[in-house]
């Protein structure tokens, strides 16, 4: 899978998370409260070799929504979703010190149709419900026509239209067509005056299409975000934090090395003093070493 290289993905994710608050998932056909906060998906309990969660949202009713995007239906994926729920529950209940309720939401791209799958899993002791959305049911041609018309007229997009823009590529089957729509969408909003909205839509385009977006399209998203004042502020902030972290690590490593060198030197000096002055007491030898390293 091509995907977004780490730096591009990190930039897009941070920009998107900051501006996704207050947005709703109604455009997917999901009847869930609006998003209050975008939460991290790189939980400590998820090992590096495990499949990562696509999105975790805190909703207005205080529930958590785990969102996964799939281009095909597999019954065995339900085992993966149960694992996601378990790890999210364990982490946030420990982090927040309270009971947490979780929704498992699966959004299927245009490659999957409703009749092909089931939203329920019964393992006897475990009854597992999934809330599903099918982008194959979206009238993608009409959505694209309507958004292009508004963009040409430089009309302000509503929150719902911005979400339609973000998910539109996934409403088409196949990665090649999806990336064509991603590129078309970038062109569509190139003249948009509202920089805040443009940055949100670009970053959302990259984040939601992470599993299908090519490196070329991901890099273009990054460049377009960086060309805006809002995007540049985020990038500058990220680079500043990164430089600060690197400086802290360098300082810590230097201190550790210095301590190790000093400790080694002290032991060598102490050994030499004992050999040269076998009549000295341990206390006197230590005082001499302390004076030498003061």
Phi, psi and omega per residue, in radians:
X1 nan 2.335 -3.134
X2 -1.151 -1.156 3.097
X3 1.178 -3.125 -3.138
X4 -1.687 2.354 3.044
X5 -1.100 2.736 -2.927
X6 -0.960 -0.839 -3.064
X7 -1.096 -0.797 3.133
X8 -1.042 -0.771 -3.102
X9 -1.141 -0.698 -3.125
X10 -1.124 -0.765 3.123
X11 -1.074 -0.890 -3.118
X12 -1.067 -0.751 -3.108
X13 -1.093 -0.752 -3.102
X14 -1.189 -0.744 3.115
X15 -1.112 -0.791 -3.115
X16 -1.108 -0.822 -3.094
X17 -1.042 -0.660 -3.108
X18 -1.178 -0.455 -3.032
X19 -1.957 0.060 -3.113
X20 -1.536 -0.191 -3.125
X21 -1.049 2.364 3.108
X22 1.524 -0.118 3.127
X23 -1.431 2.706 -3.120
X24 -1.973 2.751 3.113
X25 -1.755 0.297 -3.114
X26 -1.051 -0.524 -3.084
X27 -1.076 -0.382 3.081
X28 -1.423 -0.140 -3.020
X29 1.511 0.298 -3.121
X30 -1.724 2.269 3.128
X31 -1.654 1.317 3.132
X32 -2.263 2.707 3.141
X33 -1.082 2.885 -3.123
X34 -1.214 2.808 -3.126
X35 -1.369 2.263 3.091
X36 -1.688 -0.639 -3.080
X37 -2.720 2.488 3.005
X38 -1.609 2.123 -3.067
X39 -1.747 2.728 3.131
X40 -1.075 2.606 3.090
X41 -1.892 -0.229 3.139
X42 -1.534 1.170 -3.106
X43 -1.225 2.538 -3.140
X44 -1.017 -0.486 -3.097
X45 -1.342 -0.140 -3.139
X46 -1.768 1.987 -3.093
X47 -1.189 2.770 -3.076
X48 -1.087 -0.503 -3.101
X49 -1.554 0.078 3.123
X50 -1.639 2.696 3.048
X51 -1.146 2.320 -3.080
X52 -1.532 2.772 3.078
X53 -1.322 2.472 -3.137
X54 -1.264 -0.940 -3.138
X55 -2.550 2.575 2.956
X56 -2.288 2.135 -3.125
X57 -2.052 2.461 2.929
X58 -1.610 2.158 -3.081
X59 -1.702 2.922 -3.043
X60 -1.115 -0.366 3.112
X61 -1.622 0.240 3.102
X62 1.298 0.114 3.033
X63 -1.486 2.809 3.053
X64 -1.816 2.432 3.085
X65 -2.007 2.017 3.002
X66 -1.582 2.157 -3.092
X67 -2.043 2.203 3.100
X68 -2.171 2.529 -3.126
X69 -1.949 2.282 -3.103
X70 -2.274 2.467 3.085
X71 -1.797 -0.012 3.035
X72 -2.686 2.704 -3.133
X73 -1.669 2.226 3.058
X74 -2.334 2.188 3.140
X75 -1.022 -0.644 -3.102
X76 -1.190 -0.272 3.085
X77 -1.086 -0.388 -3.141
X78 -1.101 -0.519 3.065
X79 -1.130 -0.693 3.105
X80 -1.122 -0.754 -3.125
X81 -1.127 -0.693 3.105
X82 -1.083 -0.693 3.110
X83 -1.118 -0.742 3.089
X84 -1.003 -0.864 -3.100
X85 -1.044 -0.777 -3.131
X86 -1.046 -0.777 -3.093
X87 -1.258 -0.666 3.089
X88 -1.148 -0.764 3.095
X89 -1.032 -0.872 -3.100
X90 -1.049 -0.746 -3.082
X91 -1.210 -0.904 -3.018
X92 -1.344 -0.504 3.050
X93 -1.185 -0.628 3.065
X94 -1.249 -0.697 -3.099
X95 -1.208 -0.724 -3.042
X96 -1.708 -0.239 3.113
X97 1.178 0.555 3.113
X98 -2.637 2.877 3.100
X99 -1.219 2.434 -3.090
X100 -2.150 2.388 3.034
X101 -1.816 2.428 -3.034
X102 -2.170 2.434 2.980
X103 -1.862 2.359 3.029
X104 -1.823 1.959 -3.095
X105 -1.974 2.240 3.077
X106 -2.054 2.171 3.125
X107 -1.875 2.039 -3.109
X108 -1.648 2.334 3.084
X109 -1.234 3.140 -3.048
X110 -1.119 -0.174 -3.132
X111 -1.317 -0.212 -3.072
X112 -2.091 2.437 3.116
X113 -2.044 2.702 -3.013
X114 -0.940 -0.703 -3.051
X115 -1.184 -0.214 -3.019
X116 -1.463 -0.183 -2.991
X117 -2.552 2.995 -3.099
X118 -2.186 2.498 -3.068
X119 -1.676 0.129 -3.018
X120 -2.222 2.480 3.108
X121 -2.335 2.175 -3.098
X122 -2.061 1.925 3.119
X123 -1.893 0.411 -3.125
X124 1.491 -1.472 3.129
X125 -1.316 -0.238 -3.083
X126 -2.183 2.142 3.038
X127 -1.933 2.038 -2.974
X128 -2.069 2.113 -3.139
X129 -1.875 2.426 3.124
X130 -2.115 2.388 3.031
X131 -1.699 2.093 -3.040
X132 -1.976 2.609 3.046
X133 -2.294 2.501 -3.061
X134 -2.118 1.901 -3.135
X135 -1.262 -0.230 3.078
X136 -1.158 -0.322 -3.106
X137 -1.564 -0.052 3.123
X138 -1.411 2.413 3.055
X139 -1.391 1.400 -2.984
X140 -1.089 -0.665 -3.137
X141 -1.115 -0.721 3.127
X142 -1.190 -0.723 3.118
X143 -1.082 -0.810 -3.131
X144 -1.089 -0.759 3.135
X145 -1.069 -0.785 -3.095
X146 -1.161 -0.735 -3.138
X147 -1.188 -0.707 3.128
X148 -1.105 -0.675 3.131
X149 -1.129 -0.762 3.122
X150 -1.147 -0.686 -3.126
X151 -1.140 -0.718 3.128
X152 -1.094 -0.652 3.129
X153 -1.450 -0.039 -3.101
X154 0.983 0.685 3.071
X155 -1.465 2.651 -3.117
X156 -1.259 2.293 3.087
X157 -1.402 2.415 3.016
X158 -1.309 2.922 3.098
X159 -1.004 -0.729 -3.125
X160 -1.154 -0.654 3.123
X161 -1.205 -0.605 3.074
X162 -1.122 -0.686 3.099
X163 -1.187 -0.630 3.077
X164 -1.092 -0.737 3.114
X165 -1.028 -0.776 -3.075
X166 -1.146 -0.705 -3.059
X167 -1.575 -0.196 -3.042
X168 -0.895 -0.761 -3.135
X169 -1.016 -0.610 -3.103
X170 -1.340 -0.168 3.088
X171 -1.394 -0.087 3.091
X172 -1.853 2.504 3.122
X173 -1.402 2.522 3.036
X174 1.514 2.373 -3.074
X175 -1.116 -0.620 -3.119
X176 -1.096 -0.849 3.118
X177 -1.156 -0.690 3.134
X178 -1.040 -0.727 3.139
X179 -1.285 -0.486 3.017
X180 -1.106 -0.755 3.135
X181 -1.199 -0.638 3.076
X182 -1.023 -0.814 3.133
X183 -1.131 -0.731 3.112
X184 -1.086 -0.699 -3.136
X185 -1.135 -0.667 3.097
X186 -1.093 -0.723 3.093
X187 -1.136 -0.674 -3.076
X188 -0.982 -0.710 -3.040
X189 -1.827 0.249 -3.102
X190 -1.073 -0.503 -3.122
X191 -1.753 0.199 -3.098
X192 -1.172 2.251 -3.101
X193 -1.306 -0.567 -3.114
X194 -1.329 1.701 -3.062
X195 -1.136 -0.663 3.135
X196 -1.051 -0.826 -3.140
X197 -1.127 -0.721 -3.117
X198 -1.086 -0.753 3.135
X199 -1.142 -0.725 3.115
X200 -1.074 -0.787 -3.087
X201 -1.192 -0.683 3.105
X202 -1.138 -0.814 -3.120
X203 -1.153 -0.691 3.106
X204 -1.123 -0.668 3.102
X205 -1.007 -0.755 -3.130
X206 -1.247 -0.759 -3.075
X207 -1.180 -0.829 -3.088
X208 -1.256 -0.445 -3.127
X209 -1.771 0.320 -3.041
X210 -0.911 -0.656 -3.073
X211 -1.319 -0.256 -3.057
X212 -2.132 -0.329 -3.006
X213 -1.184 2.411 3.113
X214 -1.385 2.852 3.133
X215 -1.085 -0.661 -3.133
X216 -1.107 -0.798 3.122
X217 -1.165 -0.682 3.118
X218 -1.103 -0.713 3.123
X219 -1.171 -0.652 3.114
X220 -1.150 -0.693 3.070
X221 -1.012 -0.826 -3.124
X222 -1.038 -0.766 -3.131
X223 -1.101 -0.768 -3.120
X224 -1.124 -0.678 3.096
X225 -1.145 -0.756 -3.102
X226 -1.132 -0.472 -3.127
X227 -1.269 -0.248 3.124
X228 -1.614 2.711 3.107
X229 -1.116 -0.730 -3.131
X230 -1.079 -0.835 -3.132
X231 -1.123 -0.696 -3.130
X232 -1.142 -0.634 3.095
X233 -1.077 -0.739 3.111
X234 -1.123 -0.787 -3.121
X235 -1.117 -0.761 3.104
X236 -1.051 -0.724 3.139
X237 -1.127 -0.757 3.134
X238 -1.108 -0.758 -3.133
X239 -1.146 -0.650 3.100
X240 -1.102 -0.777 3.127
X241 -1.147 -0.679 3.130
X242 -1.122 -0.784 3.114
X243 -1.094 -0.667 3.115
X244 -1.121 -0.768 3.114
X245 -1.101 -0.728 3.138
X246 -1.114 -0.680 3.111
X247 -1.123 -0.709 3.125
X248 -1.132 -0.741 3.124
X249 -1.119 -0.767 3.126
X250 -1.051 -0.768 3.134
X251 -1.091 -0.765 -3.110
X252 -1.139 -0.747 3.133
X253 -1.139 -0.730 3.116
X254 -1.045 -0.764 3.127
X255 -1.099 -0.730 -3.134
X256 -1.127 -0.748 3.134
X257 -1.132 -0.761 3.134
X258 -1.053 -0.763 3.123
X259 -1.094 -0.710 3.132
X260 -1.141 -0.739 3.132
X261 -1.121 -0.812 -3.139
X262 -1.071 -0.727 3.138
X263 -1.094 -0.757 3.128
X264 -1.127 -0.761 3.138
X265 -1.108 -0.721 3.121
X266 -1.034 -0.783 -3.133
X267 -1.097 -0.696 3.131
X268 -1.145 -0.793 3.140
X269 -1.097 -0.746 3.141
X270 -1.064 -0.744 3.139
X271 -1.092 -0.765 -3.137
X272 -1.126 -0.718 3.128
X273 -1.099 -0.703 3.135
X274 -1.113 -0.666 -3.136
X275 -1.239 -0.678 -3.102
X276 -1.371 -0.512 -3.093
X277 -2.286 1.259 -3.109
X278 -1.101 -0.310 -3.128
X279 -1.474 -0.179 -3.132
X280 -1.279 2.547 3.043
X281 -1.348 2.840 3.112
X282 -1.050 -0.674 -3.124
X283 -1.102 -0.752 -3.131
X284 -1.170 -0.694 3.137
X285 -1.086 -0.719 3.118
X286 -1.133 -0.670 3.120
X287 -1.128 -0.689 3.119
X288 -1.108 -0.728 3.119
X289 -1.106 -0.742 3.141
X290 -1.083 -0.680 3.116
X291 -1.156 -0.683 -3.135
X292 -1.165 -0.580 -3.084
X293 -1.795 0.183 -3.129
X294 -1.219 nan nan
